[in-house]
Amino acid sequence: MSQKLKIEFLGAAGTVTGSKTLITYNQKKYLFDCGLFQGPKELRQRNWGSFQDLNSIHAVILSHAHIDHSGFLPKLVKDGFSGPIYSTPATAQLCQLLLMDAAYLQEEDAKYANTSGYSHHQPALPLFDKVDVKKALSQFREVDFHHWHELDTGLSFRFSRAGHILGSAVTQFSFKINDQSKILTMTGDLGNGRSCIIEDPEKILETDYLIMESTYGDRRQSRNSPLDELEPIINQVIRRKGTLVIPAFAVGRTQELLYLVNQLETEGRIPKVPVYLDSPMANSATDIYLNFPNELKKNLHGVQLKSRLSTANFKEVHSADDSMLLCMSTQPKIVISASGMLTGGRVMHHLKAKLPDENSAVLFVGFQASGTKGLLLKNGLKDIRIHHQKVAVEAEIFVIDSLSAHADCEDLVHFVSTMTKKPKKIILNHGEANASASLQYLLNYDLQISTDIAREGTEFILD
């Protein structure tokens, strides 16, 4: 009987969220990433679906800790999955933080739905809770970078550094087809090598098949210095005594921002302005960075990293009451808060307070997916609904794309072009339609590599 490996995309196909890829080999199934759908309601509702035949899933392999790649794990476990969840050690630590926070938000949403009466379900229940998270965390198995781990006879995987966030990995699967060894590489989210903190992605020298993200497949990010772009924005807003609100993901982007603001202040390019980090999860994530110095840039080795991620007037905001007091404050300041795409979190309260203020501003530093409030604001919407209320947009809106944690179209093409043995086929996922189609064109015509685009439910058979 001839061997084959089958791939089916269950998420992050035509979108940048809900990453799940089912791999079948020797009649056993493995799930690569297990993310929550985020953004518009029609996407979020899909989180309530269940997997068929959970007992047939042998293991989960996790590329990194971001919720759109890991957030469905507690639901998977709640529904009956009892197998191992493989990740790098840093990803495992970050998941303890992010998944517990996700459970808290699920429980709060259910509580609000029950008290407000807006839910169609009586009572409204969370998608998962903290008990489900604890069970999922108990199933994690840590695998170091560059270590081959056998999943089954003839099937192994290893992690290489992806440079996207702490612990993020490019995953290579070694398998056999008709007694010939083959390599399948899955990038997960790939970094661009321009991080101030995280080490660059590692080169992959050879692969037979490649599944690659395409978030920024249709655009080239700015190569300008983020310091040079950030400096005038901060000075302009502080000069007019406004608040600069920066929505940022708690893991990755927040740490980059704190490092840059510290550097601008140290060099005397901005005043010693109050900087508030209103994200308990981001505060804890920064502490986890201290546990993995080998994943950080060499110039950060041996330094007091915490001091490089704070300023003279830096304050961590922990309690919800302190967060609400901060929203009412009129002092000139910088507020960094989650979530990065305005899908919820404390940042929504800051926007509700500051968007009507023409002296204040909002700075976007990351990708904004279709259907999110972040994209609507970025594209110039003049009023927006927050907590079921219409809020006028008088604040100035800024965008810096040089701080993205994702590779852009040039980076992705370069990632493939430097391989000594190039893939015979590439499949693009984790991208909206235009982004994937543009990158497909570049790979087909610039590198002459057969490239397909993942569509949900479509199966690819490698034989």
DRENZA-537629 format. One record per residue: residue in three letters; x, y, z of N, C-alpha, C in turn. Coordinates in steps of 0.001 Angstrom, whole numbers, plus 500000, padded with zeros to 6 digits. Layout:
BEGIN
ALAXYZXYZXYZ ...
END
This chain:
BEGIN
MET500846498812500000500000500000500000500887501246500000 SER500638502171499069501476503361498952501173504315500108 GLN502221504979500590502070505922501686501726507293501141 LYS501037508076501956500738509448501584500514510262502853 LEU500676511547502715500404512464503804499333513427503313 LYS498263513580504092497131514419503687497056515641504590 ILE496781516789503993496683518054504722495310518653504456 GLU494634519059505521493332519716505385493323520976506246 PHE492895522091505664492894523378506367491531523608507000 LEU491522523767508328490288523958509084490158525388509607 GLY491111526221509303491096527625509709492265528335509057 ALA492316529673509221493385530485508612493522530200507126 ALA492396529971506460492373529774505011491433530834504444 GLY492003531845503775491212532992503341491034534026504433 THR491635533785505599491587534711506721492875534560507527 VAL493072535453508517494318535419509297494052534958510723 THR493002534209510910492639533817512263492113532387512274 GLY492046531794513478491530530433513605492438529377513016 SER493747529532513151494702528614512516494536527178513017 LYS494224526290512097494131524849512387494397524105511090 THR495362523202511099495662522387509929495729520933510365 LEU494927520097509738494861518679510088495784517888509169 ILE496681517135509768497633516303509020497285514837509283 THR497125514062508227496834512626508365497970511832507740 TYR498528510885508510499626510051508034499505508686508699 ASN499545507641507906499392506270508424498116506118509267 GLN497035506685508758495723506605509409495649507324510764 LYS496684508075511123496649508860512354496598510347512012 LYS495894511089512875495694512510512615496437513358513643 TYR496975514471513148497709515414513992497205516810513651 LEU497063517633514665496586518999514451497758519962514615 PHE498028520720513563499066521750513639498375523081513914 ASP498617523624515093497978524831515612496500524582515899 CYS495985525344516832494618525125517312494086526465517804 GLY493858527391516857493569528773517207492096529126517236 LEU491798530183517994490448530744518020490236531637516803 PHE489027531625516273488627532630515297488344533920516054 GLN488867535021515541488670536329516158488154537304515109 GLY487635538445515573487182539462514630485677539493514498 PRO485148539535513255483701539671513047482914538527513677 LYS481639538802513975480788537836514665480681536519513910 GLU480579536606512572480417535374511792481631534465511905 LEU482805535045512136483997534228512381483992533680513808 ARG483690534533514773483713534105516187482717532982516448 GLN481598533010515758480590531968515976481097530583515596 ARG482095530556514727482623529265514295483404528566515399 ASN483773529296516440484473528666517564483591527661518299 TRP482286527754518099481372526874518829481214525521518159 GLY481794525340516992481758524039516342482689523053517037 SER482485521782516793483313520739517409483978519897516327 PHE485095519289516678485783518381515769485047517042515718 GLN485063516460514538484540515112514405485612514113514862 ASP485192513098515590486077511992515962487364512489516619 LEU487189513162517750488345513708518475489339512632518875 ASN488842511429519124489738510355519570490773509979518521 SER490522510368517272491476510015516221492627511011516128 ILE492538512145516840493641513116516820494707512642517806 HIS495870512343517267496946511741518060497683512784518898 ALA497882513987518338498641515020519046498392516372518391 VAL498709517425519132498699518799518599500128519312518611 ILE500532519960517523501849520606517441501585522098517294 LEU502159522898518194501826524316518296502995525176517826 SER502718526107516901503786526958516370504161528084517332 HIS503160528685517989503454529738518965502200530031519779 ALA502304530990520700501292531142521748500156532097521413 HIS500253532880520358499174533824520071497830533104519989 ILE496780533763520481495476533125520650494878532642519330 ASP495190533309518222494652532834516936495344531550516476 HIS496340531096517249497012529818516975496861528818518122 SER496553529296519318496493528392520484495161528405521222 GLY494323529401520965493181529678521827492053528677521814 PHE492028527754520839490971526742520802491352525495521597 LEU492574525442522089493031524249522810492134523880523994 PRO491730524846524852490864524446525979489526523869525515 LYS488984524392524407487722523848523874487946522446523330 LEU489084522236522674489421520912522148489486519887523280 VAL490138520297524378490259519413525542488904519216526219 LYS488136520284526329486794520207526908485926519206526148 ASP486103519164524826485304518269523992485804516830523996 GLY486986516593524612487426515208524758488821514876524281 PHE489566515845523721490939515542523299491821515323524520 SER492564514218524531493387513899525707494852513637525345 GLY495255513933524113496613513658523674497595514752524051 PRO498867514572523682499899515566523992499799516806523115 ILE500229517931523677500318519203522960501786519603522975 TYR502432519581521814503872519843521740504128521314521410 SER505072521910522132505453523301521869506868523527522367 THR507429524679522032508705525067522625508466525453524085 PRO509518525445524921509339525816526332508766527219526527 ALA509221528197525735508705529567525882507233529640525503 THR506840528920524455505425528894524065504571528304525172 ALA505065527252525815504317526642526910504097527644528047 GLN505129528413528398504983529391529475504025530509529091 LEU504129530980527853503234532047527408501785531565527328 CYS501590530302526959500230529767526876499567529701528250 GLN500350529454529297499777529496530641499115530845530896 LEU499764531870530409499289533236530605498121533565529672 LEU498306533323528381497321533733527385496032532926527471 LEU496138531632527721494939530802527769494115531087529023 MET494778531346530139494036531725531346493306533051531132 ASP493960533985530464493321535264530167492134535059529225 ALA492296534173528246491196533893527319490000533296528055 ALA490270532406529020489182531817529814488469532887530629 TYR489238533798531215488642534893531983487714535721531100 LEU488170536045529882487342536839528974486085536084528564 GLN486213534769528336485038533967527999484024533983529148 GLU484520533833530365483632533826531527482972535190531733 GLU483746536272531518483188537617531663482138537897530594 ASP482387537451529353481418537646528272480104536927528597 ALA480212535712529117479011534950529466478251535636530607 LYS479014536138531597478388536832532724477649538083532247 TYR478297538842531351477677540062530834476430539732530012 ALA476528538655529208475383538248528397474190537881529276 ASN474457537251530399473369536850531296472754538040532036 THR473588539006532435473053540164533168472371541163532249 SER472858541271531003472282542236530065471101541669529291 GLY471046540328529208469944539686528506470061539696526999 TYR471274540015526453471375540082524994471609538720524339 SER471916537699525142472197536388524568470906535652524202 HIS470957534871523118469831534025522720469778532751523568 HIS470848532484524328470925531256525113470692531572526584 GLN469920530737527246469634530924528667469960529649529435 PRO470973529657530284471898530787530449472991530758529382 ALA473626531916529156474802531956528279475975531305528993 LEU476727530480528277477862529763528862479151530176528164 PRO480282530148528871481561530444528207481949529312527254 LEU482705529644526240483212528625525314484046527602526079 PHE484845528082527028485605527232527950485896528050529197 ASP486350527388530241486632528101531485488034527740531994 LYS488366528239533172489723528048533707490029526579533993 VAL489005525804534336489216524370534563489659523691533269 ASP489037524080532149489425523520530855490856523918530489 VAL491226525151530830492588525614530546493601524809531349 LYS493328524598532629494263523833533462494453522419532920 LYS493376521817532443493474520478531855494328520529530590 ALA494096521526529746494884521650528519496363521859528829 LEU496652522711529817498049522978530168498751521724530681 SER498011520845531328498617519611531834499027518672530700 GLN498512518910529509498822518047528365499975518584527513 PHE500554519737527893501681520291527143502925519436527339 ARG503674519265526269504959518582526287505973519496525592 GLU507015519895526317507975520863525776509036520174524933 VAL509315520769523767510341520253522857511268521415522506 ASP512560521248522719513525522305522439513715522494520938 PHE514179523679520571514549523943519185515584522915518708 HIS515486522543517427516467521706516709516493520246517163 HIS515534519852517973515485518472518469514403517710517712 TRP514770516629517017513784515809516316512989514994517335 HIS511671515082517244510799514319518144509927513377517312 GLU509957512101517646509192511120516881507735511099517338 LEU506828511286516378505402511189516646504889509775516453 ASP505436509099515455505028507739515123506106507160514220 THR506046505893513969507029505269513074506999505975511714 GLY508134506531511343508239507208510052507829508660510059 LEU507408509207511199506966510608511256507568511301512476 SER508375512334512211509006513116513278508871514605512964 PHE509102515443513966509099516892513722510208517541514533 ARG510599518739514098511523519559514876511154521031514700 PHE511507521825515706511248523259515701512527524025515351 SER512371525094514562513434526069514331512874527455514648 ARG513753528376515012513302529696515443512619530449514303 ALA511391530973514569510625531702513554510784533212513670 GLY511233533711514839511482535140514988510241536008514983 HIS509065535431515273507809536189515274507535536740516671 ILE507439535883517655507406536264519066508277535272519827 LEU508432535497521105509191534572521945508624533163521797 GLY509497532200521530509079530803521435508511530379520097 SER508273531302519197507640530950517917508573530085517083 ALA507969529135516354508767528125515661508262527874514249 VAL509218527672513348508955527021512064509062525523512337 THR508100524757511861508057523321512166508319522503510913 GLN509262521580511004509551520668509899509136519254510279 PHE508382518625509389507972517226509567508779516356508614 SER509382515313509145510073514320508335509173513084508239 PHE508896512646507012508026511487506830508487510717505600 LYS507915509550505404508321508708504274507153508480503333 ILE507451508544502052506505508181500997507177507123500133 ASN506627505918500152507221504809499388508706504653499698 ASP509028504672500995510387504483501501511344505619501164 GLN510822506709500625511664507888500372511372508946501437 SER512408509466502057512240510483503093511897511831502477 LYS510913512501503045510470513810502573510381514765503764 ILE510432516062503455510308517095504483509144518024504121 LEU508237518216505089507179519225504986507504520314506003 THR507574521560505548507857522690506433506619523561506562 MET506269523923507803505132524799508072505643526001508858 THR505478527192508291506098528374508902505384528853510152 GLY504079528533510323503336529265511340503417530738510976 ASP503516531617511961503742533039511686505250533284511653 LEU505719533866510559507152534056510352507541535501510620 GLY508605535696511388509110537041511652509835537613510446 ASN510145538908510538510770539591509393512227539946509628 GLY512773539609510796514178539912511051514443541346511441 ARG513385542127511699513571543537512059513144543819513495 SER513017542787514287512676542971515699513856543585516452 CYS513540544409517435514586544974518298514967544008519412 ILE514122543017519687514295542172520860514528540710520499 ILE513689540155519628513730538730519313514773538443518234 GLU515489537344518387516444536935517357515737536687516024 ASP516484536829514936515929536693513587515471535259513316 PRO514570535083512325514201533717511919515426532968511412 GLU515439531667511648516527530839511138516245530451509689 LYS517300530322508917517144529880507532516760528399507488 ILE515898528074506576515571526680506288516252526336504970 LEU517141525370504988517968525109503809517266524250502763 GLU516392523351503201515739522510502214514407521999502726 THR513508521804501793512218521190502094511602520712500789 ASP510795519669500871510093519174499682508763519893499486 TYR508119520222500609506832520906500561506850522010501604 LEU506152523117501304506161524262502208504751524813502351 ILE504293524923503597503057525650503908503483526948504584 MET503142528072503962503699529358504393502589530382504611 GLU502751531162505664501791532235505928501888533328504864 SER500814534125504700500803535171503670500117536436504164 THR500208536704505484499522537857506073499815539145505311 TYR501094539391505051501509540598504325501972540252502909 GLY501339539266502295501768538818500975501552539808499860 ASP500760540858500107500477541838499059501079543200499343 ARG502010543278500273502568544596500573503992544487501127 ARG504708545587500954506058545724501489505999546676502667 GLN506476546237503796506483547091504977507577548149504860 SER507396549221505598508401550279505644509708549752506224 ARG510808550156505592512135549855506146512679551044506927 ASN511859552066507137512291553217507918512535552803509363 SER513373553555510032513629553305511439512350553546512240 PRO511895552557513021510704552809513841510925553921514861 LEU512177554123515280512472555242516181512163556570515505 ASP512573556697514232512341557946513498510859558172513219 GLU510102557088513112508665557234512854507893557502514139 LEU508346556925515238507643557060516505507885558415517162 GLU509106558935517027509490560181517711508548561349517420 PRO508284561715516145507426562890515910505982562686516348 ILE505499561457516306504117561199516733503972561465518228 ILE504902560916519022504844561126520469504966562612520797 ASN505950563292520187506174564708520495504969565560520117 GLN504355565250518979503207566022518509502024565905519474 VAL501737564695519927500584564484520806500847565055522196 ILE502044564863522718502365565364524061502412566891524058 ARG502897567476522960502978568944522860501590569570522971 ARG500577568905522414499217569468522496498443568915523701 LYS499184568277524626498647567806525910497564566740525748 GLY497774565875524782496837564788524542497355563453525068 THR496548562422524868496909561048525221497139560269523929 LEU498267559572523852498536558686522720498174557270523145 VAL497108556728522564496668555368522862497244554437521798 ILE497964553408522244498571552455521314498002551067521587 PRO497078550592520734496612549213520882497733548261520471 ALA498041547295521313499166546411521009498930545035521599 PHE499334544004520852499255542641521371500147542529522605 ALA499634541816523604500332541738524890501679541042524787 VAL501801540136523827503042539386523659503677539769522334 GLY504846540356522395505590540688521184505595542176520911 ARG504475542716520438504449544122520047504629545043521236 THR504022544716522363504155545573523548505607545695523979 GLN506324544593524012507727544627524445508582545450523468 GLU508303545331522167509025546134521169508773547626521402 LEU507524547991521642507177549396521861507867549962523092 LEU507836549208524185508476549684525409509974549894525203 TYR510598548998524469512031549116524176512302550402523387 LEU511464550683522383511668551857521527511428553155522289 VAL510363553200523095510085554418523873511215554669524858 ASN511725553609525480512870553740526378514069554339525640 GLN514326553852524421515479554341523667515310555806523280 LEU514106556202522870513854557599522516514054558507523722 GLU513600558066524876513769558872526090515240558947526493 THR515934557815526413517353557769526780518178558706525904 GLU517813558775524618518544559637523674518066561082523705 GLY517090561404524563516597562769524687515751563232523520 ARG515189562286522782514403562653521596512931562871521925 ILE512490562430523101511139562699523585511250563101525051 PRO510253563839525582510302564199527003510033562981527887 LYS510308563127529168510054562035530114508561562013530459 VAL507807561520529512506356561511529587505883560272530352 PRO504780560355531095504233559150531735503852558097530686 VAL504295556872530911503972555750530022503262554700530866 TYR502028554371530489501230553391531223501072552128530384 LEU501367551004530996501091549717530363499850549152531048 ASP498709549328530378497443548889530960497059547535530380 SER497808546534530791497570545159530343498284544223531308 PRO497569543696532289498219542776533240498903541620532526 MET498303541152531419498905540037530698500239540450530085 ALA500316541659529529501570542128528950502640542284530017 ASN502237542756531198503197542862532302503801541502532632 SER502954540478532707503436539136533029504248538547531883 ALA503841538844530644504568538321529484505993538849529463 THR506164540106529820507506540685529856508400539920530827 ASP507835539492531955508611538706532913509054537367532305 ILE508212536777531454508565535502530829509739535688529863 TYR509826536851529212510955537119528316512288536967529052 LEU512290537309530343513522537239531124514014535807531288 ASN513105534823531108513476533414531298514181532807530087 PHE514194533534528948514722532941527721515704533890527021 PRO516830534201527686517790535150527098518359534671525766 ASN518437533361525540519022532866524291518145533139523067 GLU516886533524523294516023533873522160516049535370521864 LEU516802536122522674516831537572522513518082538008521764 LYS518029539222521219519166539780520490520401539773521383 LYS521546539585520758522793539450521524523126540703522321 ASN522715541890521827523028543111522574522224543212523877 LEU521236542323524045520453542317525283520959541282526279 HIS521910540446525855522456539439526769523233540135527882 GLY522955539733529110523713540279530234523254541639530711 VAL522233542245530047521734543537530515520475543302531337 GLN520098544301532102518871544228532882517709544544531954 LEU517132543494531344516120543688530301514946544516530801 LYS514545544293532042513386545022532576513619546526532503 SER514863546956532749515153548391532706515111548923531280 ARG515356548062530291515293548489528883513857548520528371 LEU512928547970529166511523547933528752510666548821529650 SER511290549861530215510537550819531022511176552189530862 THR510504553218531341510992554590531219511012555238532601 ALA511432556502532640511543557205533922510190557296534623 ASN509118557476533853507769557591534420506891556441533937 PHE507406555226534067506683554038533614505840553476534748 LYS504582553132534425503690552586535451502918551401534868 GLU502913550311535623502085549166535260500719549324535910 VAL499670549098535125498297549205535636497760547789535801 HIS497377547442537011496935546072537271495423545965537463 SER494856546734538361493446546548538689492537547227537674 ALA491316546715537577490316547302536678489950548712537138 ASP489918548930538446489592550267538964490650551285538554 ASP491924550906538674493001551819538262492939552084536765 SER492540551084536007492407551256534559491318552277534234 MET490192552200534931489108553146534679489495554560535102 LEU490254554693536211490744556010536619491681556589535567 LEU492505555723534978493424556161533937492653556666532714 CYS491555556006532389490729556450531255490234557881531461 MET489952558242532709489415559576533002490504560642533124 SER491755560211533199492854561160533392493050562036532149 THR493297563321532377493509564265531265494983564644531110 GLN495879564044531891497291564396531775497855563905530441 PRO498835564610529874499511564110528661500242562811528983 LYS500081561807528120500643560489528451500584559565527250 ILE501271558434527414501182557323526462500529556158527193 VAL499530555544526550498871554365527112498994553223526108 ILE499637552144526519499742550933525696498820549899526306 SER497908549356525493496916548443526043496442547470524966 ALA495926546319525397495452545291524469493915545387524364 SER493327544917523223493968544072522218494425544877521003 GLY495345544258520238495968544959519132495054545272517970 MET494003544451517750493067544686516647491709545176517150 LEU491672545623518402490450546169519007489317545150519002 THR489649543903519326488620542871519419488105542735520844 GLY488505543631521731488074543607523127489195544080524029 GLY489012543924525331490065544277526275489962545711526766 ARG490922546084527623490900547403528275491072548558527299 VAL491726548308526175491973549403525232490665550023524745 MET489582549230524729488304549752524246487806550886525145 HIS488050550784526457487640551845527379488466553111527148 HIS489751552932526849490594554106526564490149554796525277 LEU489782554008524282489312554593523021487994555328523220 LYS487127554739524000485829555361524264486024556736524913 ALA487057556843525765487328558104526458488086559106525599 LYS488974558624524733489894559540524048489590559784522565 LEU488832558922521922488525559162520506487808560498520271 PRO486929560950521171486279562252520934487187563457521180 ASP488411563240521633489323564330521995490279564606520832 GLU490160565779520231490985566105519057492462566276519397 ASN492800566452520667494213566564521056494878565198521227 SER494070564154521362494602562813521560494796562111520224 ALA495353560906520272495635560171519027495662558683519317 VAL495463557913518260495577556454518308496653556047517314 LEU497553555199517751498632554727516880498487553222516675 PHE498320552805515418498276551384515080499670550923514659 VAL500105549806515246501461549315514971501444547864514488 GLY500265547346514169500185545956513728499067545747512735 PHE498999544540512203498010544170511199496601544294511762 GLN495692544838510943494283544946511311493466544112510329 ALA492850543065510824492137542127509957490807542711509489 SER490297542190508372489002542601507838487918542388508883 GLY487013543375508976485888543253509890486174543669511303 THR487412544064511609487731544490512972487545546000513117 LYS487283546431514336487182547872514596488507548564514309 GLY489607547824514488490917548402514195491039548824512742 LEU490584547978511831490666548322510403489737549483510077 LEU488557549508510678487621550603510421488224551945510846 LEU488828551985512026489462553225512484490645553603511599 LYS491452552601511277492632552831510446492239553405509088 ASN491073552968508584490615553411507264489802554698507299 GLY489717555348508468489148556695508501487701556812508899 LEU487115555788509512485725555870509965485571557019510957 LYS484495557805510805484322559010511618483531558785512899 ASP482873557673513025482323557270514321482299555755514377 ILE482330555229515582482476553789515758481698553362516998 ARG481167552153516982480405551660518124481333550919519089 ILE481300551362520346482071550710521403481127550457522569 HIS481027549208523011480125548833524098478695549297523810 HIS478275549074522555476914549356522100476589550853522091 GLN477621551698522101477405553147522020478204553720520857 LYS477624554715520185478330555378519086479321556390519663 VAL480573556314519195481629557200519681482191557981518495 ALA482217559306518607482764560149517539484284560040517504 VAL484841560057516304486295559965516134486843561348515785 GLU487331562047516797487979563353516604489488563239516780 ALA489941562204517458491380562002517682492078561702516358 GLU493364562038516302494155561760515101494540560280515077 ILE494546559697513887494882558286513728496229558177513005 PHE497170557484513622498494557255513019498682555762512768 VAL499534555456511784499858554063511465501359553955511241 ILE501994552979511884503395552638511617503440551153511283 ASP503868550804510074503912549372509735505327548796509816 SER506302549628510233507665549107510387507820548285511659 LEU506766548224512481506826547465513727506127546118513631 SER505691545741512443505000544468512308505902543310512714 ALA505303542282513307506048541072513672506006540024512566 HIS505302540331511467505182539385510354506144539733509215 ALA506602538721508523507343538922507280506413539532506231 ASP506951540412505370506151540959504272506442540180502995 CYS505921540659501856506044539880500617507507539664500229 GLU508355540681500396509772540527500051510459539531500982 ASP510135539615502264510732538695503242510340537252502929 LEU509078537035502578508586535679502318509230535086501073 VAL509338535901500022510011535418498806511480535128499105 HIS512112535997499898513519535791500252513693534512501074 PHE512750534248501970512799533042502806512881531796501927 VAL512132531789500830512136530637499925513369530649499026 SER513743531826498546514821531917497552516181531512498104 THR516360531604499439517661531255500028517801529761500311 MET516754528991500049516847527543500266517742526917499204 THR518616526016499634519473525324498664518700524269497888 LYS517717523661498547516795522744497862515402523314498024 LYS514868523864496937513593524566497013512423523586496956 PRO511296523969497555510141523062497580509565522831496188 LYS509038521629495973508367521349494697506958521931494696 LYS506408522174495881505090522810495988505022523665497236 ILE504354524832497086504091525724498209502579525900498328 ILE502085525863499557500674526149499833500629527342500782 LEU499877528366500412499798529584501210498551529570502076 ASN498722529868503365497582530024504265497770531292505074 HIS496926531478506092497023532613507008497187533923506236 GLY496210534200505379496224535442504627494849535708504044 GLU494490536972503929493252537311503251493458537171501748 ALA492363537127501007492402536701499603493416537465498765 ASN493419538787498853494340539585498026495796539323498379 ALA496061539178499671497436538951500118497965537618499598 SER497164536563499732497596535240499276497765535207497763 ALA496838535831497038496906535823495572498132536578495072 SER498461537683495711499643538458495296500924537676495537 LEU501013537026496698502212536243496994502299535028496080 GLN501171534429495769501161533303494824501756533726493483 TYR501378534910493015501906535421491740503428535555491813 LEU503938536144492896505381536343493022506137535014493036 LEU505614534042493765506303532756493871506222531964492567 ASN505077532031491903504923531322490624505853531878489557 TYR505917533221489481506615533838488345508039534279488669 ASP508315534659489901509686535056490242510562533840490530 LEU509992532841491208510786531669491594510399530407490829 GLN509357530505490001508888529350489203508616528127490082 ILE507931528360491202507543527265492093506023527158492092 SER505526525955491870504084525716491882503516526098493246 THR502557527023493239502016527560494485500500527531494465 ASP499914526948495506498467526910495670498073527741496877 ILE496789528090496946496252528840498077495313527933498863 ALA495505527887500163494658527044501016493237527581501038 ARG492304526668500874490889527004501046490305526056502079 GLU489436526587502902488938525788504014488242524521503519 GLY488611523401504131488018522127503767488695521440502606 THR489567522163501888490277521562500758491398520667501276 GLU491533519497500669492594518570501053493711518565500022 PHE494929518525500498496101518351499639496745517017500018 ILE497016516198499015497621514891499269499042514889498720 LEU499992514595499600501390514507499220501714513025499092 ASP501928512576497863502221511135497670503198510958496525 
END
